[in-house]
Structure formats: C-alpha cells, structure tokens
C-alpha cells in the first residue's frame, strides 16, 4: 500500500470561546441558539477556504492525514468570561461540528489529536480525549484517542514529532529561540540514546507561527510552530509581543518528496488592526 506523504496540521481552534472557531450557528443546551460575530464569520470563511481550496491545491489532490495539535476547545479557565458557554459538553459538540467534516473527507486517511493545555482541555486532557474518540482519532498503543505527543512516520521514511507546548517570549527578536532549542534538544536526546532523530518537529500553543530550517543529511531539519484559529483574547493585551500584534490564522502542509526531502507550505491570514481614530 502506498504511504501517505502529506500531513495537514492545524491547532488552537478554541471552540466554545467567543473569539474561537465557531460554526455559523450552534444550538446550546436548553435550545439557545448562538450565531457568529462578524469577526468569527471572517475566520470561518478562512476555515472554509483553507480546507476547500488551499488543502486540495497544496496536496495536489492526493490523500493526506490531519493532525490537530491541541486546544480544540476553550474550556473554563483563568476566571475568564469570554466563553460562549461554560458547559463543556456544548463546547465539545461545537468542536465536533467544526472538525467532523474534515475527518470525514474521503481524502483524509487518518486523524490524530494532540492534547493541549490543561486549563483549556481539562486535567490530563480529558476533554480532548472525549472529543478525539468522537471524531474517530487514531488511538495510541494504550487505546487513547488523544495523546500528549505523536511520532509520525510518513512516506519516504520521514519522521516527525508533534506536541502542543513550546516556550513563549515577549520579544519578537527571540521568537526563534524556543523552537530551535526544541530541535537541538531532540537531536541531543536521540544521540544519547542511539535513537533516530526527528526530521521535523511541530509545536503550537503560541498562536504565532514561525518556521526554522537547518542543514541535515536529508537536506534540512525543520522546526515549526503553527498559527491558531482564535482571535485576540484579553490575555493577549497583557503580553508585550501581543499588544500591537494581529491574530495569525491558518495551518501547515508537511510533505515528503523524493530522496527523503521534506517540504512545507503554510497558509496564514492576518486579521487587520482596529480602525484608526482621527482627531
């Protein structure tokens, strides 16, 4: 059987948040219907464009697997009041409504779900475990449908490592530091134990995307951090790097080519700044 050589990665959809990814309308418990805000509608159109046009284009119509790299729901966290509902059953259902058309696409030949931040997805990622099972995520060797990390080998013997968290920074000058360190540390750990190092690593959590490439035997090793599908939250304004930044919305393709070479493509939208006030 031919191996899959395309991986589509998204993360940080935060369904259940008024600033997260939400379908056009959703029926809550006790029959309350909620609609998208204007900005949520804009992000939803990007989601439809991403899966309907961009993914078929960059995969060249070939099959692919999907990895959701954590924080599919927003949860009830940090005493926030930005949730549409604090009913986690409703939040999981909203995430299911968003993601199930993706997993049911005939071109999607496998779906993997990574557990995100416990503040969002429950202790030990229990809410993402329930969601992953409902979505038919491929289980790990212990039968868990959502996992903390994933070692994924794709076509042409390319090996990747996925987990949600990565270090953050309040300075744009140091955005590359944590993902580069992750890649170096993966090489060191593999060397110490005589294991094969990953050809690429994928992290999320920051809601800001970056990609780093270094020369390796296979051409180059890659460390990338995915963008998100959530708008600017109140927490963002407490972070120096976030106060003047705009949300980065989108995802990545990872593709294995000839001679074990790895290629990536990203689709990242920027949400425009608020309107200027003239005096």
N, C-alpha and C positions, 0 to 999 in steps of 0.2 A: 504494500500500500504506500502511496506517495505521502511523504511527510509534509506537514504544513510549514510554509516559510513566511507567513505573515502573522504578526501579532498586533492587535489594536489595544491600546492602553488608555483608559480614562480613570478619573478618580475624583473624590471630593465633590460629589453631586449634592450632598446635604439635603435630600428631600425631607420635607417637614419644616424647613425654615422658610420664612417669608422672603428670604434672599437666595434660597437654594433652587435647584431644578425642580420644576413642578409642571404637571400636565395642565392643559388649558382649563379644565375644570375637574374638581375632585369632590366626592361625596364623603364627608366625615361621618363618624359615629353619630347617631341620632339625626341623620338626614340633613345636616348642614352642608351646603354646597359652597366651596370656595373657588374663586377664579384667580387667574394670574394677574399680577401687577403689570403695568406697561413694560418695565424692565425685565420681569420674568418672561413675558411674551417674546421679548427680543432674544433672550438667551434660549428659549425654546425653539425659536426659528433657527438659531445656530446649531442646536442639537439635531434638528431635522436635516439641516444642510450637511452636517458632519457625517451622519450615517447614510443619508440618502444619495449624496453626490460625492463627497470627498473620499469616503472609505472605498466605494467601488472603483473610483479613479486610481487611487494610490495602490490598491491591491491588484489592479489590472483585471478585475473580475474574478480573481482566484479566491479560494477558500481562506479562512483566517480563524484564529482563536481570539477571544476577548478576555482581557484581564481588567477587572475593576480593582484599583489599587487602594481601596479603603475609603471610609467615611461616606457611605451611601446614604445614611440618614443623619439628621442633625442631633437627635436625642434631646434630653432635657439637661442643660449644662450651665454651670457658672452663674446660676440665678438669672439667666437671660430671659427676656420677654420677646424674643424675635421669632419664636416658633409659631407656626400656623396652629398647631395643636400639641399638647403635651402627651396625648395618647399615642404610645409607641406602636400600638397595633396599626393605627392610622398612618403613622409615618412609614412603617414597613410596607403597608399596602401601596402608599404613594410611590415609594421607591420601586416596588414590584411593577406598578403600572408604567413607570418610566423605562425600566430596564428589560422587562419581559419581551417586548417586540424585538429587541436587539438579540437576545439569546435564542429566539425562535426563528430568526432569519436563516434560510437554508444554507447561506454561505458561512454562517458561524458554526464551526465544527467542534467547539468546546468553549466553555465559560469557566473562568477561575475567579474566585472572590477572595480578596485580601482583607484581613481585619484592620480597622483603622484605630482611631484614638478612643480610649475607653470612655472619656467624657461624652463622646457623641454616640458610640455604638454599644454601650453597656459594658459592665465588668467582663473581662475576658472576651470581649467582642461578641457577647451572646446574641445581641440583636442582629448583627450581621451574619451570624451562624444561621439563625432562623430564616433570614432573607435569602442567604445563599442556597439553602435547602429548597426553598420555594421556587427559586429561579433555576434549579437543576444544575448548580455549580458542581464541577467535577470534584469529588471528595479526595482528601489526602489518605495516606496509608492507615490513619486511625478512624476514617469514616467521617471526618469533619468536612463540612461543605464550605466553610470559610476558614482561612488559615492565616497565621502570622507571617509566613514567608513562603515563597514558591521558587523552587529551582526548576526552570523550564527549558528543556532541550528541544530545539526546533530543527528544521531541515538543515542539511549540510553540517550537522554536528555542532551547531552554535548553541551555547549555554548562557542562560540569563538568570539573574536573581532579582526577585521582586519583594519588597516590603514597604510598608506605608511611611514610616517615620524617617526623617532626616533632620540634621541640625539646622537651625534658623539663624538669621543675623539681622541686625538693624541697619547694616551698611551695604549698599549696593556694590561697593568695592570688594566685599568678601563673600558674595553670593556663590562663587565657585568653590570656596574652601571646603565646605562640608561634603558635597558630593564627590569632589576629588579625593578627599580623605577616605571616604567610604570605599572608593575603588582601590586605592592603595592598600587599605587595610584588608580588603577581600583578597588581594594578591598575596599579602604577607601571611594571612591565615591559611590560605591554600598551600603556600610554600612550606610553612612549618609542619603541616600535617601530611604533605605529599598528595594533596587533592588537586583536582583540576580547577583553575580559577575561572570565574565567570568571564564571558566575553563582553557582557554588558550588565549594568545594574540599573534598576528603575526604582525611584523613590517619589514620594508625593508630599502631602501634609502642608507645604509652604504656601500653596496657591499661587506660586510664582515659578515660571518654567525656566530651566537652564539646561544646556547640554554641553558636555565636555568630552573631547576625544584625545586619546594619547596613542602613540605608535605602539603596536604589538606585532607578534608573529603573524596574526591574522589580518594585518593591515592597521587596525586600530581598535582599542577598547573604548567603550562608551559608558559614561555615567550621565543619566538624565533625570531631571525632576519634572513631573508633569504639571501642567496648569490645572485649574479647577473649573467647576461649573456652579460656582457660588459668587454672588455679588459682594460688595464691600459690606462687612458687618461692623457693628460698633467697636469690636475689639481691634479692628484694623487701625482705627484712629489713635490707638494707644501706642502704636509701633512706629518708630521713626521712618522706616522704609515704606510703611503703608499709608502714611498720612496724605502724601501727594500722589501716590500711585493710582493706577486704574486697574480694575479687575482683568485678569488674564483667563480667557475661556477657551477650552479646546482639548486636544488629545494628540497622541503619537501613533505612528506606524513604526514597527521594527520589522525589518525584512532581511532574511538571509539570502545572499546572492551566490554567484559562482565562486569557487575557491575559498569557501568559508568566510567570505567578506560579509560585513554587516552594514546595512544602510538604514537610515532613519528619515522620516518625514514628519513634520508637525503642522498642525493647523491651529493657529492661535489668534483669536479675536481680542481686540481691546475694547472695553466699554468706555465711551467718551466721558470726559470730565463734565462736572455740572456746568450749567450756563454761567457765563460771566455776569457780574453785576456792574453796571456802569453808573458813575456818579458825576 
